[in-house]
Amino acid sequence: MKPETTLCLIGAALIGLANAQIKPGLSAGSAVKPSSGGGIQPGIQPGSGGGIQPGSGGGIQPGSSSGIQPGSGGGIQPGSGGGVQPGSGSGIQPGSGGGIQPGSGGGVQPGSGGGIQPGSSSGIQPGSGGGVQPSSGSGNAGSTSPGSWTCSNPRQGYNQSPAITTSISCPSSDGSVYETYDGSWYYLQCCTQSSPNALSVGTPSVSSMEECLKKCSDVPNCETVSFDPSTLYCNLLDYGSFEATSHGSQLYAFSTAPPVTKQPSMTTRRCSTSCPEANGQIYVSPYGETFYMSCGMRHGTAYLNVESVSSLEDCMDLCGASASCSSVDFDQSKNTCYLSNNDSPPTYEASRFASAHSTPADPAQCTNNNQVVNVGNYPFRVMCDHCYQGSSTTATIRGEAKTHEECMNLYTLEADTHIGAHWSKTGGCALIPAGSEIKSNTGCAAAFKPLW
């Protein structure tokens, strides 16, 4: 037998003897006690083998391998491996891995990873990531927007007869007009984009659309505004009119002529043509028409024409040159002249406006037969060539009245003791006691019948 054959037989015998050992405690195999090998009976105490208890192998308890309990392997308990409990691996409990509890990994609980609870990553609870709860990331929590509009559906076209609104909201204010403190008027459009050709002339801090419009009125070259209720952003613009381009939330408004209402006519007579000195004064135009001027007021009558002029005097001269014009409203801020046909005093207060209306040269003449006129907010019907007749009580003659308007105004002061008033061609203004009735009479210029 060759020497190498003898050596192989001896080695095999030694190996068989080693594998036949059944007593615990031997370190070469996987005996009952933990060891580094794979003995016949896996050890139940910690060791370096694959025992059930912790060790360096794959035991159930902690170890350096994949035991269930903590260790350096992937045990369920904490360790440096992927155990379920905390450790440096990806255990479910806190650790440096991706455990469910807090740690530096992506655990469900707080940590520096992507856990569901707070941490520096994208957990659902608070943290520095993008969690759903408040955090420094992109979570859903946050402040509620200051406000929002509801858009009209379908969108409305230009409203030829807009309603007047005093409280702006959408969609109810869409297509309406709003007046600011100084008599400026704006047409409102909900959810509308401003003109791309407009230039900003200011972005003041405001808290409402009403305040944004007030700011526009204070700026001479502001013509339109856009206001976003979600950010309270107010943009004053120098150009714009009716717009058709929609916008998700923006409310748009453009400067417009004051609204008109059908007003009755009346007469008066009373010399600067600049306000406030012009108030209550008479101006005779180069065309012979006489105008009574009022500051801080406007008529609001339907306009015959709109012109750009430099003064109230120029505005009255334009009216005097037109056979159909008898009244003007002059916007002193924008030098705009509104020509109309209303020979009664203005009834709307508007601080930026000056107005004037034509008065007849002779109060013995009546030119507004059967029209309803307002004097001091009191309505009268003017009936040309009529007088009050039939009372046995003497009428009260008021010689201080120089115009029809002044006569009616005097009546309002004594309405409790008189039934009406008329203008006699020979006697002037007369306040009529009860018991009289209106009859046709060419001896009177007009009878003034109160309608209240």
NUGUDREN-358565 format. One record per residue (C-alpha): residue in one letter; x, y, z negated. Coordinates in Angstrom, 2 decimals, padded with zeros to 5 digits. Layout:
N
A/X/Y/Z
...
//
This chain:
452
M/000.00/000.00/000.00
K/001.25/003.35/000.98
P/001.94/005.94/-001.75
E/-000.61/008.41/-000.43
T/-003.31/005.73/-000.44
T/-002.55/005.00/-004.10
L/-002.84/008.67/-005.00
C/-006.24/008.97/-003.28
L/-007.61/005.99/-005.25
I/-006.41/007.43/-008.54
G/-008.00/010.82/-007.74
A/-011.35/009.23/-006.89
A/-011.36/007.32/-010.17
L/-010.67/010.43/-012.14
I/-013.54/012.30/-010.41
G/-015.97/009.48/-011.11
L/-014.99/009.47/-014.77
A/-015.58/013.22/-015.01
N/-019.01/013.04/-013.39
A/-020.11/010.28/-015.75
Q/-019.75/012.47/-018.88
I/-023.11/013.14/-020.62
K/-021.99/014.78/-023.86
P/-022.72/018.50/-024.20
G/-020.14/021.15/-024.65
L/-017.83/020.27/-021.80
S/-016.90/023.43/-019.88
A/-016.15/021.95/-016.51
G/-019.71/021.05/-015.54
S/-023.31/021.99/-016.22
A/-023.70/020.21/-019.50
V/-026.56/020.80/-021.98
K/-024.73/023.88/-023.17
P/-024.12/026.60/-020.59
S/-021.04/026.23/-018.48
S/-019.62/027.50/-015.22
G/-020.47/024.39/-013.25
G/-023.59/022.55/-012.18
G/-023.85/019.79/-014.82
I/-026.49/017.09/-014.81
Q/-028.54/018.77/-017.51
P/-028.69/022.55/-017.02
G/-027.69/024.37/-020.16
I/-030.39/026.25/-022.03
Q/-028.04/028.64/-023.83
P/-026.08/031.49/-022.24
G/-023.00/030.56/-020.34
S/-021.14/031.03/-017.15
G/-023.09/028.45/-015.21
G/-026.67/028.27/-013.98
G/-028.21/027.62/-017.38
I/-031.66/028.74/-018.40
Q/-030.24/031.19/-020.91
P/-028.10/034.20/-019.94
G/-024.84/033.58/-018.24
S/-022.90/034.27/-015.17
G/-024.93/031.89/-013.08
G/-028.56/031.82/-012.04
G/-030.02/031.11/-015.49
I/-033.43/032.32/-016.55
Q/-031.98/034.48/-019.32
P/-029.67/037.43/-018.74
G/-026.38/036.85/-017.06
S/-024.13/038.11/-014.39
S/-026.06/036.32/-011.69
S/-029.76/036.15/-010.92
G/-031.09/035.12/-014.32
I/-034.60/036.16/-015.37
Q/-033.33/037.99/-018.46
P/-030.99/040.99/-018.37
G/-027.54/040.61/-016.97
S/-025.36/041.63/-014.17
G/-027.29/039.57/-011.67
G/-030.87/039.84/-010.43
G/-032.55/038.67/-013.64
I/-036.03/039.79/-014.61
Q/-034.71/041.57/-017.71
P/-032.32/044.54/-017.59
G/-028.95/044.18/-016.02
S/-026.83/045.39/-013.23
G/-028.56/043.19/-010.72
G/-032.08/043.19/-009.40
G/-033.80/042.12/-012.64
V/-037.37/043.05/-013.47
Q/-036.30/044.95/-016.61
P/-034.05/048.03/-016.62
G/-030.59/047.80/-015.23
S/-028.36/049.03/-012.50
G/-030.13/046.96/-009.89
S/-033.62/047.09/-008.53
G/-035.42/045.80/-011.60
I/-039.01/046.72/-012.38
Q/-038.01/048.50/-015.60
P/-035.82/051.60/-015.75
G/-032.31/051.45/-014.43
S/-030.12/052.67/-011.70
G/-031.85/050.54/-009.14
G/-035.35/050.69/-007.69
G/-037.18/049.40/-010.77
I/-040.81/050.23/-011.45
Q/-039.92/052.06/-014.66
P/-037.76/055.21/-014.79
G/-034.27/055.09/-013.44
S/-032.09/056.37/-010.72
G/-033.62/054.10/-008.12
G/-037.01/054.04/-006.51
G/-038.93/052.71/-009.48
V/-042.63/053.33/-010.00
Q/-041.98/055.21/-013.27
P/-039.97/058.42/-013.60
G/-036.42/058.50/-012.36
S/-034.26/059.88/-009.68
G/-035.62/057.53/-007.06
G/-038.96/057.43/-005.30
G/-040.99/056.17/-008.25
I/-044.67/056.83/-008.65
Q/-044.15/058.66/-011.94
P/-042.15/061.86/-012.39
G/-038.62/062.03/-011.11
S/-036.36/063.83/-008.77
S/-037.71/062.07/-005.71
S/-041.19/061.77/-004.25
G/-043.11/060.31/-007.18
I/-046.86/060.78/-007.41
Q/-046.61/062.43/-010.83
P/-044.79/065.70/-011.54
G/-041.16/066.04/-010.64
S/-038.87/067.67/-008.22
G/-040.04/065.62/-005.27
G/-043.17/065.76/-003.15
G/-045.55/064.13/-005.59
V/-049.29/064.58/-005.52
Q/-049.25/066.28/-008.92
P/-047.54/069.63/-009.52
S/-043.85/069.65/-008.74
S/-041.26/071.53/-006.81
G/-041.94/069.46/-003.74
S/-044.90/069.33/-001.37
G/-047.60/067.93/-003.64
N/-051.30/068.61/-003.10
A/-051.64/070.77/-006.21
G/-051.45/074.55/-005.91
S/-053.42/077.76/-006.21
T/-056.77/078.22/-004.49
S/-056.79/080.66/-001.57
P/-058.23/084.12/-002.37
G/-061.17/083.63/-000.04
S/-062.34/082.40/003.30
W/-064.89/083.21/006.01
T/-067.44/081.07/007.73
C/-067.38/081.56/011.49
S/-070.45/082.13/013.64
N/-071.35/079.21/015.86
P/-071.90/079.95/018.64
R/-069.95/083.22/018.83
Q/-072.03/086.35/019.36
G/-071.71/088.83/022.20
Y/-071.62/092.58/021.73
N/-074.59/093.83/019.74
Q/-076.10/096.89/021.43
S/-078.15/097.74/018.33
P/-075.97/096.71/015.38
A/-077.39/096.63/011.89
I/-075.74/098.64/009.15
T/-074.05/096.63/006.40
T/-072.76/097.84/003.05
S/-071.23/094.55/001.87
I/-069.00/092.61/004.26
S/-069.19/088.80/004.47
C/-069.13/086.27/007.28
P/-070.96/085.17/009.28
S/-073.76/087.56/008.18
S/-071.76/090.73/008.93
D/-070.76/089.63/012.43
G/-071.99/092.21/014.96
S/-072.89/094.80/012.33
V/-071.39/098.22/011.57
Y/-069.86/099.53/008.34
E/-069.34/103.12/007.19
T/-066.34/104.15/005.11
Y/-066.27/106.92/002.52
D/-065.50/109.71/005.02
G/-068.15/108.89/007.62
S/-065.98/106.66/009.84
W/-067.83/103.70/011.38
Y/-066.46/100.28/012.32
Y/-067.96/097.43/014.31
L/-067.32/094.07/012.57
Q/-066.42/090.77/014.25
C/-065.98/087.62/012.17
C/-063.25/085.10/013.03
T/-061.88/087.23/015.85
Q/-058.31/087.86/017.05
S/-057.19/091.47/017.47
S/-055.91/092.76/020.81
P/-052.40/091.56/021.73
N/-051.72/095.05/023.10
A/-052.26/096.78/019.76
L/-049.36/098.04/017.65
S/-049.35/097.96/013.88
V/-049.42/101.32/012.13
G/-049.36/099.91/008.60
T/-049.89/096.84/006.44
P/-051.14/098.19/003.10
S/-051.82/096.04/000.06
V/-055.56/095.59/-000.38
S/-057.96/093.26/-002.14
S/-060.88/093.30/000.33
M/-061.96/094.06/003.88
E/-063.76/097.16/002.65
E/-060.52/098.50/001.17
C/-058.66/097.65/004.40
L/-061.14/099.75/006.40
K/-060.78/102.62/003.94
K/-057.01/102.55/004.51
C/-057.62/102.73/008.27
S/-059.80/105.82/007.82
D/-056.91/107.52/006.06
V/-054.51/106.95/008.98
P/-055.14/109.30/011.97
N/-054.03/106.85/014.68
C/-055.67/103.75/013.20
E/-058.39/102.44/015.51
T/-058.80/098.79/014.49
V/-057.98/096.46/011.61
S/-057.48/092.75/011.12
F/-057.91/091.18/007.69
D/-057.17/087.63/006.57
P/-059.13/086.75/003.39
S/-056.91/083.74/002.58
T/-053.82/085.94/002.21
L/-055.42/089.41/001.76
Y/-053.26/090.57/004.68
C/-054.48/093.90/006.09
N/-053.04/095.04/009.41
L/-053.85/098.54/010.67
L/-053.70/098.77/014.48
D/-053.64/101.63/016.98
Y/-055.77/100.09/019.72
G/-058.69/097.79/020.34
S/-062.36/097.40/021.16
F/-064.75/094.45/021.30
E/-062.71/091.23/021.43
A/-063.72/087.74/022.58
T/-060.72/085.69/021.37
S/-061.58/083.56/018.35
H/-059.46/083.19/015.21
G/-059.83/080.64/012.44
S/-060.38/083.06/009.56
Q/-059.43/086.62/010.53
L/-062.01/089.39/010.31
Y/-061.60/092.11/012.93
A/-063.10/095.60/013.11
F/-062.79/098.46/015.58
S/-063.72/102.11/015.34
T/-067.09/102.89/016.86
A/-069.49/105.78/017.27
P/-071.83/106.30/014.33
P/-075.14/104.44/014.66
V/-078.12/106.36/015.99
T/-081.69/106.59/014.85
K/-084.55/108.44/016.42
Q/-084.85/111.69/014.53
P/-087.45/114.41/014.80
S/-086.58/117.93/015.84
M/-086.79/121.13/013.87
T/-085.62/124.72/014.01
T/-083.50/127.10/011.95
R/-081.43/130.26/012.37
R/-078.54/131.86/010.55
C/-070.32/133.47/011.75
S/-066.91/131.26/011.62
T/-067.09/128.10/013.69
S/-064.63/126.18/011.47
C/-065.72/124.23/008.41
P/-066.25/124.79/005.59
E/-066.84/128.47/006.38
A/-069.18/127.63/009.28
N/-071.70/125.90/007.07
G/-075.08/127.62/007.38
Q/-073.85/130.07/010.01
I/-075.24/130.90/013.46
Y/-073.21/130.61/016.68
V/-074.37/131.88/020.08
S/-072.73/130.06/022.96
P/-071.60/131.80/026.21
Y/-074.72/130.30/027.79
G/-077.04/132.11/025.37
E/-078.02/129.10/023.25
T/-078.08/129.67/019.50
F/-076.73/126.96/017.16
Y/-077.09/126.52/013.44
M/-073.93/124.86/012.00
S/-073.73/122.31/009.16
C/-070.51/120.98/007.60
G/-070.12/117.45/006.24
M/-073.24/116.23/008.02
R/-074.22/114.45/011.23
H/-077.48/113.85/013.11
G/-077.09/110.23/014.19
T/-079.36/110.82/017.20
A/-078.82/108.79/020.39
Y/-075.93/110.37/022.29
L/-076.26/111.97/025.69
N/-072.51/112.02/026.13
V/-069.22/111.73/024.22
E/-066.34/114.12/024.95
S/-062.88/114.87/023.56
V/-062.61/118.50/022.47
S/-060.45/120.50/020.07
S/-063.08/122.24/017.95
L/-066.72/122.45/016.90
E/-067.02/125.64/018.97
D/-065.90/123.80/022.13
C/-068.39/121.06/021.30
M/-071.26/123.57/021.01
D/-070.22/125.24/024.27
L/-070.45/121.88/026.06
C/-073.92/121.40/024.65
G/-074.96/124.93/025.63
A/-073.94/124.21/029.23
S/-076.19/121.14/029.37
A/-079.92/121.71/029.82
S/-080.81/118.51/027.96
C/-078.49/119.00/024.96
S/-079.71/120.64/021.75
S/-077.44/119.19/019.04
V/-073.85/118.08/018.46
D/-071.93/115.94/015.96
F/-068.20/116.74/015.91
D/-065.70/114.27/014.39
Q/-063.05/116.65/013.01
S/-060.50/113.86/012.45
K/-060.56/112.49/015.98
N/-061.71/115.61/017.85
T/-064.66/113.75/019.34
C/-067.82/115.57/020.35
Y/-071.13/113.66/020.39
L/-073.82/115.49/022.40
S/-077.47/114.75/021.63
N/-080.99/116.15/021.84
N/-082.18/117.00/018.35
D/-083.05/120.54/017.31
S/-083.55/119.56/013.66
P/-080.97/119.75/010.87
P/-078.63/116.77/010.39
T/-079.68/114.25/007.74
Y/-076.63/112.00/007.24
E/-073.79/112.99/004.93
A/-070.37/112.42/006.55
S/-067.42/114.40/005.20
R/-065.31/114.23/008.38
F/-068.12/115.56/010.60
A/-069.44/119.02/011.47
S/-072.73/119.36/013.29
A/-074.86/122.00/014.94
H/-078.33/122.15/016.37
S/-080.03/124.60/018.68
T/-082.55/127.07/017.26
P/-085.13/128.99/019.24
A/-084.49/132.66/019.76
D/-088.05/133.52/018.74
P/-089.89/131.65/015.95
A/-093.13/132.69/017.60
Q/-092.29/130.08/020.23
C/-092.88/126.37/019.59
T/-091.02/123.80/021.68
N/-091.39/120.55/019.71
N/-095.11/119.90/019.79
N/-096.37/116.82/017.94
Q/-092.90/115.79/016.82
V/-092.09/114.56/013.33
V/-089.26/116.47/011.70
N/-087.50/116.14/008.35
V/-086.71/119.10/006.17
G/-084.91/118.28/002.94
N/-085.92/114.62/003.42
Y/-089.60/115.62/003.66
P/-091.34/114.72/006.95
F/-093.64/117.15/008.77
R/-095.55/116.91/012.01
V/-095.20/120.08/014.11
M/-098.38/121.03/016.00
C/-097.82/123.88/018.45
D/-100.58/126.47/018.97
H/-102.43/125.30/015.84
C/-103.30/126.95/012.52
Y/-104.79/125.94/009.20
Q/-108.31/127.40/008.95
G/-111.43/127.17/006.82
S/-110.33/127.95/003.28
S/-111.86/130.82/001.40
T/-108.64/131.19/-000.55
T/-106.09/133.59/000.84
A/-102.90/132.08/002.24
T/-099.55/132.90/000.64
I/-097.42/134.89/003.07
R/-093.67/134.19/002.74
G/-091.97/136.95/004.69
E/-088.49/135.82/003.60
A/-088.77/132.84/005.95
K/-087.12/133.61/009.27
T/-087.49/130.22/010.94
H/-089.89/127.32/011.11
E/-087.48/125.24/009.05
E/-087.31/127.85/006.29
C/-091.10/128.03/006.22
M/-091.43/124.28/005.75
N/-088.68/124.29/003.14
L/-090.59/126.93/001.14
Y/-093.68/124.77/001.33
T/-091.87/121.82/-000.26
L/-091.24/124.02/-003.29
E/-094.95/124.77/-003.70
A/-096.52/121.58/-002.35
D/-098.50/121.02/-005.55
T/-100.62/124.13/-004.94
H/-100.84/124.17/-001.14
I/-102.03/121.77/001.53
G/-099.63/122.79/004.33
A/-098.03/125.71/006.19
H/-098.17/127.43/009.55
W/-096.37/130.15/011.48
S/-098.54/133.04/012.58
K/-097.31/134.91/015.65
T/-098.10/138.16/013.87
G/-097.65/137.32/010.21
G/-094.89/134.75/010.13
C/-094.79/131.98/007.53
A/-097.94/131.27/005.54
L/-098.47/128.59/002.84
I/-102.04/127.32/003.04
P/-104.21/126.46/000.02
A/-106.44/123.38/-000.27
G/-109.71/123.33/001.62
S/-108.27/124.19/005.03
E/-107.91/122.04/008.11
I/-105.78/122.27/011.22
K/-107.41/123.65/014.31
S/-106.24/124.78/017.74
N/-105.40/128.47/017.67
T/-103.09/130.33/020.00
G/-102.63/132.97/017.35
C/-100.23/130.60/015.58
A/-096.94/129.32/016.90
A/-097.36/126.06/015.00
A/-098.93/124.34/012.04
F/-096.68/122.18/009.83
K/-098.54/119.17/008.49
P/-096.82/117.36/005.58
L/-096.74/113.56/006.04
W/-095.96/112.42/002.51
//
